[in-house]
């Protein structure tokens, strides 16, 4: 994710879009899912893992951004 989206942009998103922009509905998320399907054996568990990883990355964007500023 760090190669795809900067923390400054990541802080504007969360997964569902409650009080922020919804990342789950973006074209970038569609591309991430597609890349996962190309690079890994396609299973429902992989989609869940990808989703969990993206959610965590978005969740900690603000703390990474604050660490970088200090």
Phi and psi restraints in degrees (range 20) as a CNS / XPLOR table:
assign (resid 1 and name C) (resid 2 and name N)
       (resid 2 and name CA) (resid 2 and name C) 1.0 -63.3 20.0 2
assign (resid 2 and name N) (resid 2 and name CA)
       (resid 2 and name C) (resid 3 and name N) 1.0 -19.8 20.0 2
assign (resid 2 and name C) (resid 3 and name N)
       (resid 3 and name CA) (resid 3 and name C) 1.0 -88.5 20.0 2
assign (resid 3 and name N) (resid 3 and name CA)
       (resid 3 and name C) (resid 4 and name N) 1.0 -11.5 20.0 2
assign (resid 3 and name C) (resid 4 and name N)
       (resid 4 and name CA) (resid 4 and name C) 1.0 -103.4 20.0 2
assign (resid 4 and name N) (resid 4 and name CA)
       (resid 4 and name C) (resid 5 and name N) 1.0 -32.3 20.0 2
assign (resid 4 and name C) (resid 5 and name N)
       (resid 5 and name CA) (resid 5 and name C) 1.0 -146.9 20.0 2
assign (resid 5 and name N) (resid 5 and name CA)
       (resid 5 and name C) (resid 6 and name N) 1.0 134.2 20.0 2
assign (resid 5 and name C) (resid 6 and name N)
       (resid 6 and name CA) (resid 6 and name C) 1.0 -77.8 20.0 2
assign (resid 6 and name N) (resid 6 and name CA)
       (resid 6 and name C) (resid 7 and name N) 1.0 154.0 20.0 2
assign (resid 6 and name C) (resid 7 and name N)
       (resid 7 and name CA) (resid 7 and name C) 1.0 -59.3 20.0 2
assign (resid 7 and name N) (resid 7 and name CA)
       (resid 7 and name C) (resid 8 and name N) 1.0 -34.2 20.0 2
assign (resid 7 and name C) (resid 8 and name N)
       (resid 8 and name CA) (resid 8 and name C) 1.0 -60.1 20.0 2
assign (resid 8 and name N) (resid 8 and name CA)
       (resid 8 and name C) (resid 9 and name N) 1.0 -34.3 20.0 2
assign (resid 8 and name C) (resid 9 and name N)
       (resid 9 and name CA) (resid 9 and name C) 1.0 -84.7 20.0 2
assign (resid 9 and name N) (resid 9 and name CA)
       (resid 9 and name C) (resid 10 and name N) 1.0 -36.1 20.0 2
assign (resid 9 and name C) (resid 10 and name N)
       (resid 10 and name CA) (resid 10 and name C) 1.0 -58.7 20.0 2
assign (resid 10 and name N) (resid 10 and name CA)
       (resid 10 and name C) (resid 11 and name N) 1.0 -33.0 20.0 2
assign (resid 10 and name C) (resid 11 and name N)
       (resid 11 and name CA) (resid 11 and name C) 1.0 -69.5 20.0 2
assign (resid 11 and name N) (resid 11 and name CA)
       (resid 11 and name C) (resid 12 and name N) 1.0 -14.7 20.0 2
assign (resid 11 and name C) (resid 12 and name N)
       (resid 12 and name CA) (resid 12 and name C) 1.0 -84.9 20.0 2
assign (resid 12 and name N) (resid 12 and name CA)
       (resid 12 and name C) (resid 13 and name N) 1.0 -9.4 20.0 2
assign (resid 12 and name C) (resid 13 and name N)
       (resid 13 and name CA) (resid 13 and name C) 1.0 -117.7 20.0 2
assign (resid 13 and name N) (resid 13 and name CA)
       (resid 13 and name C) (resid 14 and name N) 1.0 153.6 20.0 2
assign (resid 13 and name C) (resid 14 and name N)
       (resid 14 and name CA) (resid 14 and name C) 1.0 -139.0 20.0 2
assign (resid 14 and name N) (resid 14 and name CA)
       (resid 14 and name C) (resid 15 and name N) 1.0 177.2 20.0 2
assign (resid 14 and name C) (resid 15 and name N)
       (resid 15 and name CA) (resid 15 and name C) 1.0 -63.5 20.0 2
assign (resid 15 and name N) (resid 15 and name CA)
       (resid 15 and name C) (resid 16 and name N) 1.0 -52.2 20.0 2
assign (resid 15 and name C) (resid 16 and name N)
       (resid 16 and name CA) (resid 16 and name C) 1.0 -91.1 20.0 2
assign (resid 16 and name N) (resid 16 and name CA)
       (resid 16 and name C) (resid 17 and name N) 1.0 -21.2 20.0 2
assign (resid 16 and name C) (resid 17 and name N)
       (resid 17 and name CA) (resid 17 and name C) 1.0 95.7 20.0 2
assign (resid 17 and name N) (resid 17 and name CA)
       (resid 17 and name C) (resid 18 and name N) 1.0 16.5 20.0 2
assign (resid 17 and name C) (resid 18 and name N)
       (resid 18 and name CA) (resid 18 and name C) 1.0 -75.0 20.0 2
assign (resid 18 and name N) (resid 18 and name CA)
       (resid 18 and name C) (resid 19 and name N) 1.0 115.8 20.0 2
assign (resid 18 and name C) (resid 19 and name N)
       (resid 19 and name CA) (resid 19 and name C) 1.0 67.2 20.0 2
assign (resid 19 and name N) (resid 19 and name CA)
       (resid 19 and name C) (resid 20 and name N) 1.0 1.6 20.0 2
assign (resid 19 and name C) (resid 20 and name N)
       (resid 20 and name CA) (resid 20 and name C) 1.0 -144.4 20.0 2
assign (resid 20 and name N) (resid 20 and name CA)
       (resid 20 and name C) (resid 21 and name N) 1.0 -171.1 20.0 2
assign (resid 20 and name C) (resid 21 and name N)
       (resid 21 and name CA) (resid 21 and name C) 1.0 -82.3 20.0 2
assign (resid 21 and name N) (resid 21 and name CA)
       (resid 21 and name C) (resid 22 and name N) 1.0 145.8 20.0 2
assign (resid 21 and name C) (resid 22 and name N)
       (resid 22 and name CA) (resid 22 and name C) 1.0 -84.5 20.0 2
assign (resid 22 and name N) (resid 22 and name CA)
       (resid 22 and name C) (resid 23 and name N) 1.0 117.8 20.0 2
assign (resid 22 and name C) (resid 23 and name N)
       (resid 23 and name CA) (resid 23 and name C) 1.0 -79.4 20.0 2
assign (resid 23 and name N) (resid 23 and name CA)
       (resid 23 and name C) (resid 24 and name N) 1.0 -29.2 20.0 2
assign (resid 23 and name C) (resid 24 and name N)
       (resid 24 and name CA) (resid 24 and name C) 1.0 -61.9 20.0 2
assign (resid 24 and name N) (resid 24 and name CA)
       (resid 24 and name C) (resid 25 and name N) 1.0 -22.3 20.0 2
assign (resid 24 and name C) (resid 25 and name N)
       (resid 25 and name CA) (resid 25 and name C) 1.0 -99.8 20.0 2
assign (resid 25 and name N) (resid 25 and name CA)
       (resid 25 and name C) (resid 26 and name N) 1.0 8.4 20.0 2
assign (resid 25 and name C) (resid 26 and name N)
       (resid 26 and name CA) (resid 26 and name C) 1.0 -85.1 20.0 2
assign (resid 26 and name N) (resid 26 and name CA)
       (resid 26 and name C) (resid 27 and name N) 1.0 158.0 20.0 2
assign (resid 26 and name C) (resid 27 and name N)
       (resid 27 and name CA) (resid 27 and name C) 1.0 -64.0 20.0 2
assign (resid 27 and name N) (resid 27 and name CA)
       (resid 27 and name C) (resid 28 and name N) 1.0 -35.4 20.0 2
assign (resid 27 and name C) (resid 28 and name N)
       (resid 28 and name CA) (resid 28 and name C) 1.0 -61.2 20.0 2
assign (resid 28 and name N) (resid 28 and name CA)
       (resid 28 and name C) (resid 29 and name N) 1.0 -39.7 20.0 2
assign (resid 28 and name C) (resid 29 and name N)
       (resid 29 and name CA) (resid 29 and name C) 1.0 -66.1 20.0 2
assign (resid 29 and name N) (resid 29 and name CA)
       (resid 29 and name C) (resid 30 and name N) 1.0 -37.2 20.0 2
assign (resid 29 and name C) (resid 30 and name N)
       (resid 30 and name CA) (resid 30 and name C) 1.0 -61.5 20.0 2
assign (resid 30 and name N) (resid 30 and name CA)
       (resid 30 and name C) (resid 31 and name N) 1.0 -41.1 20.0 2
assign (resid 30 and name C) (resid 31 and name N)
       (resid 31 and name CA) (resid 31 and name C) 1.0 -65.9 20.0 2
assign (resid 31 and name N) (resid 31 and name CA)
       (resid 31 and name C) (resid 32 and name N) 1.0 -40.5 20.0 2
assign (resid 31 and name C) (resid 32 and name N)
       (resid 32 and name CA) (resid 32 and name C) 1.0 -62.0 20.0 2
assign (resid 32 and name N) (resid 32 and name CA)
       (resid 32 and name C) (resid 33 and name N) 1.0 -45.8 20.0 2
assign (resid 32 and name C) (resid 33 and name N)
       (resid 33 and name CA) (resid 33 and name C) 1.0 -59.3 20.0 2
assign (resid 33 and name N) (resid 33 and name CA)
       (resid 33 and name C) (resid 34 and name N) 1.0 -45.7 20.0 2
assign (resid 33 and name C) (resid 34 and name N)
       (resid 34 and name CA) (resid 34 and name C) 1.0 -62.2 20.0 2
assign (resid 34 and name N) (resid 34 and name CA)
       (resid 34 and name C) (resid 35 and name N) 1.0 -41.1 20.0 2
assign (resid 34 and name C) (resid 35 and name N)
       (resid 35 and name CA) (resid 35 and name C) 1.0 -63.3 20.0 2
assign (resid 35 and name N) (resid 35 and name CA)
       (resid 35 and name C) (resid 36 and name N) 1.0 -39.8 20.0 2
assign (resid 35 and name C) (resid 36 and name N)
       (resid 36 and name CA) (resid 36 and name C) 1.0 -63.0 20.0 2
assign (resid 36 and name N) (resid 36 and name CA)
       (resid 36 and name C) (resid 37 and name N) 1.0 -38.6 20.0 2
assign (resid 36 and name C) (resid 37 and name N)
       (resid 37 and name CA) (resid 37 and name C) 1.0 -68.8 20.0 2
assign (resid 37 and name N) (resid 37 and name CA)
       (resid 37 and name C) (resid 38 and name N) 1.0 -33.4 20.0 2
assign (resid 37 and name C) (resid 38 and name N)
       (resid 38 and name CA) (resid 38 and name C) 1.0 -73.1 20.0 2
assign (resid 38 and name N) (resid 38 and name CA)
       (resid 38 and name C) (resid 39 and name N) 1.0 -41.1 20.0 2
assign (resid 38 and name C) (resid 39 and name N)
       (resid 39 and name CA) (resid 39 and name C) 1.0 -90.6 20.0 2
assign (resid 39 and name N) (resid 39 and name CA)
       (resid 39 and name C) (resid 40 and name N) 1.0 -17.1 20.0 2
assign (resid 39 and name C) (resid 40 and name N)
       (resid 40 and name CA) (resid 40 and name C) 1.0 -132.3 20.0 2
assign (resid 40 and name N) (resid 40 and name CA)
       (resid 40 and name C) (resid 41 and name N) 1.0 155.0 20.0 2
assign (resid 40 and name C) (resid 41 and name N)
       (resid 41 and name CA) (resid 41 and name C) 1.0 -59.8 20.0 2
assign (resid 41 and name N) (resid 41 and name CA)
       (resid 41 and name C) (resid 42 and name N) 1.0 131.6 20.0 2
assign (resid 41 and name C) (resid 42 and name N)
       (resid 42 and name CA) (resid 42 and name C) 1.0 -74.9 20.0 2
assign (resid 42 and name N) (resid 42 and name CA)
       (resid 42 and name C) (resid 43 and name N) 1.0 116.8 20.0 2
assign (resid 42 and name C) (resid 43 and name N)
       (resid 43 and name CA) (resid 43 and name C) 1.0 -144.2 20.0 2
assign (resid 43 and name N) (resid 43 and name CA)
       (resid 43 and name C) (resid 44 and name N) 1.0 161.4 20.0 2
assign (resid 43 and name C) (resid 44 and name N)
       (resid 44 and name CA) (resid 44 and name C) 1.0 -64.3 20.0 2
assign (resid 44 and name N) (resid 44 and name CA)
       (resid 44 and name C) (resid 45 and name N) 1.0 -30.5 20.0 2
assign (resid 44 and name C) (resid 45 and name N)
       (resid 45 and name CA) (resid 45 and name C) 1.0 -64.7 20.0 2
assign (resid 45 and name N) (resid 45 and name CA)
       (resid 45 and name C) (resid 46 and name N) 1.0 -35.6 20.0 2
assign (resid 45 and name C) (resid 46 and name N)
       (resid 46 and name CA) (resid 46 and name C) 1.0 -64.2 20.0 2
assign (resid 46 and name N) (resid 46 and name CA)
       (resid 46 and name C) (resid 47 and name N) 1.0 -42.5 20.0 2
assign (resid 46 and name C) (resid 47 and name N)
       (resid 47 and name CA) (resid 47 and name C) 1.0 -60.6 20.0 2
assign (resid 47 and name N) (resid 47 and name CA)
       (resid 47 and name C) (resid 48 and name N) 1.0 -40.9 20.0 2
assign (resid 47 and name C) (resid 48 and name N)
       (resid 48 and name CA) (resid 48 and name C) 1.0 -65.2 20.0 2
assign (resid 48 and name N) (resid 48 and name CA)
       (resid 48 and name C) (resid 49 and name N) 1.0 -39.5 20.0 2
assign (resid 48 and name C) (resid 49 and name N)
       (resid 49 and name CA) (resid 49 and name C) 1.0 -65.8 20.0 2
assign (resid 49 and name N) (resid 49 and name CA)
       (resid 49 and name C) (resid 50 and name N) 1.0 -43.5 20.0 2
assign (resid 49 and name C) (resid 50 and name N)
       (resid 50 and name CA) (resid 50 and name C) 1.0 -61.0 20.0 2
assign (resid 50 and name N) (resid 50 and name CA)
       (resid 50 and name C) (resid 51 and name N) 1.0 -46.7 20.0 2
assign (resid 50 and name C) (resid 51 and name N)
       (resid 51 and name CA) (resid 51 and name C) 1.0 -59.6 20.0 2
assign (resid 51 and name N) (resid 51 and name CA)
       (resid 51 and name C) (resid 52 and name N) 1.0 -45.8 20.0 2
assign (resid 51 and name C) (resid 52 and name N)
       (resid 52 and name CA) (resid 52 and name C) 1.0 -61.8 20.0 2
assign (resid 52 and name N) (resid 52 and name CA)
       (resid 52 and name C) (resid 53 and name N) 1.0 -42.8 20.0 2
assign (resid 52 and name C) (resid 53 and name N)
       (resid 53 and name CA) (resid 53 and name C) 1.0 -63.3 20.0 2
assign (resid 53 and name N) (resid 53 and name CA)
       (resid 53 and name C) (resid 54 and name N) 1.0 -44.2 20.0 2
assign (resid 53 and name C) (resid 54 and name N)
       (resid 54 and name CA) (resid 54 and name C) 1.0 -65.8 20.0 2
assign (resid 54 and name N) (resid 54 and name CA)
       (resid 54 and name C) (resid 55 and name N) 1.0 -42.5 20.0 2
assign (resid 54 and name C) (resid 55 and name N)
       (resid 55 and name CA) (resid 55 and name C) 1.0 -58.2 20.0 2
assign (resid 55 and name N) (resid 55 and name CA)
       (resid 55 and name C) (resid 56 and name N) 1.0 -45.6 20.0 2
assign (resid 55 and name C) (resid 56 and name N)
       (resid 56 and name CA) (resid 56 and name C) 1.0 -65.7 20.0 2
assign (resid 56 and name N) (resid 56 and name CA)
       (resid 56 and name C) (resid 57 and name N) 1.0 -40.6 20.0 2
assign (resid 56 and name C) (resid 57 and name N)
       (resid 57 and name CA) (resid 57 and name C) 1.0 -61.4 20.0 2
assign (resid 57 and name N) (resid 57 and name CA)
       (resid 57 and name C) (resid 58 and name N) 1.0 -45.6 20.0 2
assign (resid 57 and name C) (resid 58 and name N)
       (resid 58 and name CA) (resid 58 and name C) 1.0 -63.2 20.0 2
assign (resid 58 and name N) (resid 58 and name CA)
       (resid 58 and name C) (resid 59 and name N) 1.0 -41.6 20.0 2
assign (resid 58 and name C) (resid 59 and name N)
       (resid 59 and name CA) (resid 59 and name C) 1.0 -58.8 20.0 2
assign (resid 59 and name N) (resid 59 and name CA)
       (resid 59 and name C) (resid 60 and name N) 1.0 -37.3 20.0 2
assign (resid 59 and name C) (resid 60 and name N)
       (resid 60 and name CA) (resid 60 and name C) 1.0 -99.8 20.0 2
assign (resid 60 and name N) (resid 60 and name CA)
       (resid 60 and name C) (resid 61 and name N) 1.0 9.7 20.0 2
assign (resid 60 and name C) (resid 61 and name N)
       (resid 61 and name CA) (resid 61 and name C) 1.0 -58.0 20.0 2
assign (resid 61 and name N) (resid 61 and name CA)
       (resid 61 and name C) (resid 62 and name N) 1.0 -42.9 20.0 2
assign (resid 61 and name C) (resid 62 and name N)
       (resid 62 and name CA) (resid 62 and name C) 1.0 -64.5 20.0 2
assign (resid 62 and name N) (resid 62 and name CA)
       (resid 62 and name C) (resid 63 and name N) 1.0 -43.6 20.0 2
assign (resid 62 and name C) (resid 63 and name N)
       (resid 63 and name CA) (resid 63 and name C) 1.0 -68.4 20.0 2
assign (resid 63 and name N) (resid 63 and name CA)
       (resid 63 and name C) (resid 64 and name N) 1.0 -35.4 20.0 2
assign (resid 63 and name C) (resid 64 and name N)
       (resid 64 and name CA) (resid 64 and name C) 1.0 -65.3 20.0 2
assign (resid 64 and name N) (resid 64 and name CA)
       (resid 64 and name C) (resid 65 and name N) 1.0 -39.7 20.0 2
assign (resid 64 and name C) (resid 65 and name N)
       (resid 65 and name CA) (resid 65 and name C) 1.0 -64.3 20.0 2
assign (resid 65 and name N) (resid 65 and name CA)
       (resid 65 and name C) (resid 66 and name N) 1.0 -43.3 20.0 2
assign (resid 65 and name C) (resid 66 and name N)
       (resid 66 and name CA) (resid 66 and name C) 1.0 -65.5 20.0 2
assign (resid 66 and name N) (resid 66 and name CA)
       (resid 66 and name C) (resid 67 and name N) 1.0 -38.1 20.0 2
assign (resid 66 and name C) (resid 67 and name N)
       (resid 67 and name CA) (resid 67 and name C) 1.0 -64.1 20.0 2
assign (resid 67 and name N) (resid 67 and name CA)
       (resid 67 and name C) (resid 68 and name N) 1.0 -39.2 20.0 2
assign (resid 67 and name C) (resid 68 and name N)
       (resid 68 and name CA) (resid 68 and name C) 1.0 -66.2 20.0 2
assign (resid 68 and name N) (resid 68 and name CA)
       (resid 68 and name C) (resid 69 and name N) 1.0 -33.7 20.0 2
assign (resid 68 and name C) (resid 69 and name N)
       (resid 69 and name CA) (resid 69 and name C) 1.0 -72.3 20.0 2
assign (resid 69 and name N) (resid 69 and name CA)
       (resid 69 and name C) (resid 70 and name N) 1.0 -28.0 20.0 2
